[in-house]
């Protein structure tokens, strides 16, 4: 009997010690101190900020817009697109110019009449506003030189779009005339955008020369 009492007493003592030990244990997986909570929150905010910075630091897209009467400007536009990885966008008049229309030596040709009467220079375009226009950060605008200024089919494009926040770079082709004030006049017509000095290329310009010019702009 005495032995049985001793055994029962020992069991009660063992159970009491186990209960005390369990009550003193802490679940470290679910309990954190205020300092640890602040540190975790700061780390999460830092990660979110880094992700936002990475998203905003991506390079913007480039669009190379051009009107080409005799394919010379189109060729240069293609070289620029290749050098920048940009997208080409051709300006197409609703009423395209024929070879007779472009005969500037004929006083009765379309282009001569438009030169003499500025009210005729508002040339309607098929699509003056490119798709996803807001996605482009850099816009090249190419055109032939007509009577010392930009060929007027580009006017409708310039006045139809908002260039705010965009870097705009004019370029032109001609057999002899320089770029003159053509880029400045387009900038004034646009009223928005950060316009850089343009460049004139001769008819039949080689790709190497165009690429060197693009690289000199340090756009990246």
C-alpha positions in Angstrom: 0.0 0.0 0.0 2.8 2.3 0.9 4.5 1.6 -2.5 1.2 2.3 -4.3 0.9 5.7 -2.5 4.5 6.6 -3.5 3.9 5.7 -7.1 0.7 7.8 -7.3 2.4 10.7 -5.6 5.3 10.5 -8.1 2.9 10.6 -11.1 1.2 13.8 -9.7 4.6 15.5 -9.3 5.6 14.6 -12.9 2.3 15.9 -14.3 2.7 19.1 -12.5 6.2 19.7 -13.8 5.1 19.0 -17.4 2.2 21.5 -17.1 4.5 24.2 -15.8 7.0 23.6 -18.6 4.4 23.8 -21.3 3.0 27.1 -19.8 6.4 28.7 -20.1 7.0 27.9 -23.7 6.6 30.7 -26.4 5.6 30.2 -30.1 8.4 32.2 -31.9 6.6 31.8 -35.2 3.7 34.0 -34.3 5.0 36.5 -31.8 7.4 39.4 -32.8 8.6 42.4 -30.8 7.6 46.0 -31.9 11.1 46.5 -33.2 11.0 43.4 -35.3 7.6 44.5 -36.7 9.0 47.9 -37.7 12.0 46.3 -39.3 9.8 44.0 -41.3 7.6 46.8 -42.5 10.6 48.9 -43.5 11.9 46.0 -45.6 8.6 45.6 -47.3 8.4 49.3 -48.1 12.0 49.2 -49.4 11.2 46.3 -51.7 8.1 48.1 -53.0 10.1 51.3 -53.7 12.8 49.3 -55.5 10.2 47.7 -57.7 8.6 51.1 -58.5 12.0 52.6 -59.3 12.9 49.7 -61.6 9.6 50.1 -63.4 10.0 53.9 -63.8 13.7 53.6 -64.9 12.9 51.6 -68.1 13.9 53.2 -71.3 11.1 55.0 -73.2 10.0 54.0 -76.7 11.1 55.9 -79.9 8.9 56.8 -82.8 10.4 57.8 -86.2 7.7 59.8 -88.0 8.3 60.9 -91.6 6.7 62.2 -94.7 8.6 61.2 -97.9 7.8 62.6 -101.3 10.5 60.7 -103.3 11.7 58.0 -100.9 14.9 59.9 -99.7 13.4 60.8 -96.3 12.0 57.4 -96.0 15.4 55.8 -96.4 16.9 58.1 -93.7 14.0 57.3 -91.4 14.7 53.6 -91.8 18.3 54.1 -90.8 17.3 56.1 -87.7 14.8 53.4 -86.7 17.5 50.8 -87.0 20.0 52.8 -84.9 17.5 53.5 -82.2 15.3 50.4 -82.2 12.4 52.8 -82.8 9.2 52.3 -84.7 8.5 53.8 -88.1 5.4 55.9 -88.8 4.7 57.2 -92.3 2.5 60.3 -92.8 0.2 59.6 -95.7 -1.8 62.5 -97.2 -5.5 61.6 -97.8 -4.9 62.9 -101.3 -1.4 61.6 -102.2 0.9 63.7 -104.3 1.6 62.5 -107.8 4.9 63.2 -109.6 3.1 66.0 -111.5 1.9 67.5 -108.2 5.5 67.6 -107.0 6.9 69.4 -110.1 7.9 72.7 -108.4 9.1 74.1 -111.8 5.5 74.1 -113.0 3.7 77.1 -111.7 0.4 75.3 -112.1 1.4 72.2 -110.2 -0.2 71.4 -106.9 2.8 72.0 -104.8 3.5 75.3 -106.5 -0.1 76.5 -105.8 0.2 75.4 -102.2 3.5 77.4 -101.9 1.9 80.5 -103.3 -1.3 80.2 -101.2 -0.6 79.2 -97.5 -4.3 78.5 -97.0 -3.8 75.4 -99.2 -1.0 73.9 -97.0 -3.3 72.3 -94.4 -2.8 68.9 -96.0 -5.2 66.3 -94.5 -3.5 63.1 -93.3 -5.0 59.6 -93.2 -3.9 59.1 -89.5 -2.3 62.2 -88.0 -2.3 60.6 -84.4 -0.2 57.4 -84.0 -1.6 54.6 -81.9 -0.3 54.5 -78.3 1.1 58.0 -78.8 1.5 58.4 -75.0 4.0 55.5 -74.9 6.7 57.3 -76.9 9.3 59.5 -75.1 11.4 60.3 -78.1 10.0 61.4 -81.5 12.0 62.0 -84.7 10.2 63.9 -87.4 11.5 63.7 -90.9 10.6 65.6 -94.1 11.9 67.0 -97.4 12.7 70.7 -97.6 10.3 72.6 -99.7 11.2 76.2 -100.5 13.4 76.4 -97.4 10.9 75.0 -94.9 9.5 71.6 -93.9 7.2 70.0 -96.4 3.8 71.0 -95.2 2.2 67.6 -95.0 3.9 67.3 -91.6 2.1 70.4 -90.3 -1.1 68.5 -89.6 0.8 65.9 -87.6 2.6 68.5 -85.5 -0.6 70.4 -84.7 -2.6 67.3 -84.0 -0.5 65.9 -81.2 0.6 66.9 -77.7 4.4 66.6 -77.4 4.5 67.4 -73.6 7.2 65.3 -71.9 8.7 64.1 -75.2 12.1 64.8 -76.8 11.5 65.8 -80.4 14.2 65.7 -83.0 13.6 67.0 -86.6 15.6 65.8 -89.6 15.3 66.6 -93.3 16.5 65.7 -96.7 17.4 68.0 -99.6 19.6 68.2 -102.6 21.2 71.5 -101.6 19.2 73.4 -99.0 20.0 73.3 -95.3 17.6 72.6 -92.5 17.2 76.3 -92.0 14.4 77.3 -89.6 12.2 74.4 -90.5 12.6 72.7 -87.1 12.1 75.9 -85.2 8.9 76.7 -87.2 7.5 73.2 -86.4 8.4 73.7 -82.7 6.5 76.9 -82.7 3.5 75.2 -84.3 3.6 72.4 -81.8 3.9 74.6 -78.7 4.9 71.7 -76.6 7.8 69.2 -76.2 11.5 69.5 -75.8 12.9 70.1 -79.3 16.5 69.5 -80.2 18.4 71.0 -83.1 17.7 69.0 -86.3 19.9 67.7 -89.0 19.9 67.9 -92.8 20.9 64.9 -94.9 21.6 64.9 -98.6 19.5 62.9 -101.0 20.8 59.3 -101.1 22.6 59.7 -97.7 24.4 56.6 -96.5 23.4 54.7 -93.4 26.8 55.1 -91.6 26.5 58.9 -91.6 23.0 58.8 -90.2 23.9 56.3 -87.5 26.9 58.4 -86.4 24.5 61.4 -86.0 22.0 59.4 -84.0 24.8 58.1 -81.7 26.1 61.7 -81.2 22.7 62.6 -79.7 23.4 60.4 -76.6 19.7 59.6 -76.2 20.3 56.5 -74.0 
